[in-house]
Amino acid sequence: MTSGAVQLVRLSPAVSRVLRVSRPHQYRQVLRKLRLLPAEAVSYYRASARQKIASHREESDPQRLTLILERSRAEVAWVLAKYVK
């Protein structure tokens, strides 16, 4: 292997399936929760959620993805608490 080569990581079929399903599912959950916000805030947070998901599209480490999903849930809870009282 040369020093500039990229090493590919093989995921088990079960982990790969969970990762494929969880990303779209997580995005749909965020969009559903954003419906609770005032109309003027929805477009901003929808664009923000889309940008954050796009920035982690190539992530394949299950531990890192778990951390990202936990952080996104906390952010959604914070936004909802900010607007919905």
N, C-alpha and C positions, 0 to 999 in steps of 0.2 A: 504494500500500500504506500502510495506516495504521500508526501507531507501535505499536499493541497487537495487530496481526495476527500470527498464527503462520505461519511459513514452512515449508512441507512440502518434504521432500527426497525426490526420486525416486531409488530405487536401481535399478541394472541388474537384469534378471531373474536373471542368474547369481548376483549377490551376494544378492539377496533369497532365492533358493532355498537357498543355503548357510546363511544366517542362520536360516531356518525349520527346517532339518534339524539344525543344530548344537546348538541349545538343548535340545531333547528328548534328543538323542543324548548330549550332555554330562551331563545330569542322570542318565540311565540308567547311564552309566559310573561316575559318583560313587556311585550306589546299589549297583552291583555291587562296587565296592571297599570300601564300608562293611560288606559282609558278612564281611570279614576281621577286623573289630573284635570285642571282647568284647560280649556281649549287652547289658550295662548301658550301653555307650557308643553303641550304634547309634542309639537313638531320639533322643538329643541331637544327634548330627551329621547325622542325616537331617532333622530340623527346621531345623537351621542351614542346610543346603544348600538346602532349599526356600525359606527366607526370603531368602537371598542371590539366588537365581534370580528370585524374585518382585520383588525390589527393582530389578532391571535389565531387567525385562520390556519396557519401552518404549525401551530403547537401540537405536539403529539405525546408529550410526557404526561401520563395519567395523574401524577401528583400535582404537577403544575396546573393542569386543567381543573382539578378539584379546587385548588386554591383560587383560580380565576373565577370559577362558578360561585364559590362562597363569597368572594369579594363583590361580585355583581349582585348577589342576593342582598347583601348588606347595603349596597348603594341604592338599590330599588326601595328597600325599606326606609332608608333615610329620606329619599325624595318623596315618597308617599307620606311620611310623617310631616314633612315640611309643608305640603300643600293640603292634605286631607286632615281635617281636625274635627 
